[in-house]
Structures are given as structure tokens and as C-alpha cells.
Amino acid sequence: MLIIFLLIIILSYYFLKSRVGSNNILQPNIYSVLVLFHLIFHVYIGAYLIGSGYSRNSVINQISNSDIIIDTFYYISVSIVLLFIGFKISDLFFKNKSSIAFNDFLKRPLENYNVKGENFLVFLFKFLLLFCFASSIYVTYVNGEIPFVKLLFNSQSELLLSRNDFNLNFKGIKLIKNVIFEQLTPLLCLFFYALKSKKYSYKYWFYFSLLLSIYAAVFSGAKSPIIVLFINIFILRYYLIGKISSKQIIKTFLVLIMLVLIIILLASGDSNFSLALEYLFSRIFIDEVSGTFLMFDIYPSTYDHIYFQSLSEFLSNLFGFNKVDNAQRATMLYAFGERAESGLFNQLSTYFLGEAWANFGFYGVIVGPIYIGFILGFFINLILRAKKTFLSVSVLTYFSFSSSISSQFNNYIYNSNIIIISLIMILILIYSNLTIRSYFLEKK
């Protein structure tokens, strides 16, 4: 098992090198986030520790057959190879090597739209940001409380109940909460940061968008969104300037670790620093992948494979089949029945392979990683070869952590939030272009 683990680590290194070049492997970019953070730290190290018997948690302890644990480790190992193959297949649709395209993207300065075009785009984004501000007021009013406040003044169980109630039972328009408030706000923050690098007069709009994004990130009391927000800004800065010193990367990493530990201490209400470190280790390396092992155990022995029935209520109604809980929710109910039903726990963290297996069995295990690798590879290749504008660098940054590679497989089949945001961006670009063209036609 150790030999397989080391071979996959070496393969991951060479894959990463082939995408960004040897000088950019440890720089903050979308490939280093996908491979080093999502695959290695969040998935594979924990998978090895679990598979080799070095680490256990309450989820793994519910698996009685040790062969399932070992087999799942090998499935995860194979999935990483297949994922890389998917990336390589996507390269066939483009001319230059990925590393050449990536380094060329870094070296290029931000290109300008024509003056009228860029001003009109910025005007639309300012309008959208004001709409995000209105959505923050709406979400706060409808929810009636801010779950994050319970992080400071209440017990962890009360925080979890409040957070999960907000996520599962929001009584207002979920489109405003899920898309405008939680997704579009941080994306606009990246837009204005990129614009600020070009023209300093945009700084106040960036600060306004940053405050809104921080509020949206901490509102539910979840720990990761605020960390992701700051890392995304750090990644965007790298795309804009082309290189960040090792000293600055280390300083940023240490600051983020300290921020996470402070949040953990606040959430737990315990000042024991060693326990916070233990929790952090388990949360990063073990908890994120342990659900995958349990899914391989209970599907299809306890639950039937789900297929497409967990994608969305809309698609279920459209095609006339019953909507069922997705694999993360069903496995959480299996593992922590009463606490999950009470609202204390929501969905069980997992590597995407767990949901691919729960949905489609061996077809999901084989085809799923290739499919995801192809989708991600094609998208990244497309952005890297496009004009380097404040839009393209921001979108590339945004998807570094929104890729769901270490979580839901369903998001690569149907993701209504991403679809709606993409449609908003496309409509803005189309409308602004038409408006600009008509302006110049009128001037003639």
C-alpha cells in the first residue's frame, strides 16, 4: 500500500509539473489548489492513513469489513490516475502544451476592453454589487438571526442547529440566498480586486465588495468560506503579478492556520490548543475523505444505487421520478441518524468518488474521474487561452475552490448555482457588447 501511495504522489508531482512548469508548483494557482490541496491534502493522505489502519474516526468505525477499507483506498488511487487521464484528453482539443499556455497567461498583462466597453461592464457590476447588498439585507431579515453570532455567544450544538436550519430550511427565495448572496458576492469581490489593480479609483468598490463577501462568508457560521475568500484573493494577486515570494506564501499560510485555529477554539468553546490542532488535523486529512469509505460499504448492500434521482427537485419533476437524498445526506443519516434528523448534522464530507459510486457503481468509479478531469481540463485550457482580462483572471480564481473535486460528483452533472451565475455573466457580456456596438453605430 505504501508503494502505491508513493507512486501516486510522484505521479501527481509530474502531472502538476506538466501543467504549470517546475517553477510554479508551489505557487498559489488553480492547479496547485486542485492537486496539492484537494487531492493530496484533503483526500489522498487521509485515504492512506485510513487504509493502512493508522487513523480512524466515528465514520470509519461503522465499517465492519476491513476489506472494504483497503479496496476503497485502491479505488481512490485509481481515480486519481483516471482524473489525470481526463485532463490529458482535454489537451487534445488545444494546440500548445498546458505548461506553455499557463506560463504565457502569467506573463501577459491585463488586456483592456475599449473604454466605453469596460466602463459599461463596470457599471453593470456595480449595479450587481448593490443587488448583492440588498440580498444581504433580505437574507438577514428573512432568516431572523445571524448563525455566526452563535459562534461567539452560544454552544457549538446551537451553532450547528442554526447553521443547518439556515442551509436546509431557509424560508425566503433560495435563489437569492444560494446564488446572489453566497456565490455572486465573492465573485464580484474578485472582479473589483482585479479592477483595482488596473485603476486605483476602484478601491472603494473593492472594499465595499470585500465587506459584503466577508459577511456572506461568515453568516452561516461555517469555517471554510472565509478562509477560501482570502485564499482566492491571494491566488488572484498571483495571476495579476506573476509570482509571489516563498516568504510571503509561508506567512500567508501561517496566518490562515492561526485564523482557522481561532475559529475552532471559538466554535468549541474550549481553550485547549492541542485539541484544536488535533481537530484541525482530523478535519483536513481524515474527515473529508472518511465518508467515501462508508459509501463504498453501504452502497449497494444497504441502499440501492441512486443514479440521477438525487440531482434536483426540478429535474425529478421534469422527468417524473422521485427525488431522493443525495449520497452525502443519506450516508450522514445512516451514520448519525438522530443527530442528523434533529438538524445537528447536515451532509457527510466525501471525495467525489464516493457519490459517483453511490450513484452509478463501477461505471461511476471508472467514467466519473475521466469525465471530471476532462471538464476541468477543458475549462482551464479555455480560460488560459482567452484574453487575460479582469473577468478571465477572476473566473479562473473563483473556480479554484468551487470545483467540488473533493466533494460532490452531482455538481458536475447539474449545478443550478453555477448555471445561473454563468448565464448572468453571459447575458451581461452579450448585452454590454450590443450596447457598445449600438453606441458606436449611433456615433457614425
Helices and strands as residue ranges (DSSP letters): H 2-20, G 22-24, H 30-32, I 33-44, H 45-51, G 60-62, H 66-91, H 98-107, H 115-143, H 147-153, H 156-168, H 174-175, I 176-184, H 185-198, G 200-202, H 203-218, H 224-241, H 246-268, H 273-281, I 282-287, H 288-298, H 313-319, H 327-335, H 337-341, H 352-360, H 362-384, H 390-401, G 410-412, H 416-443
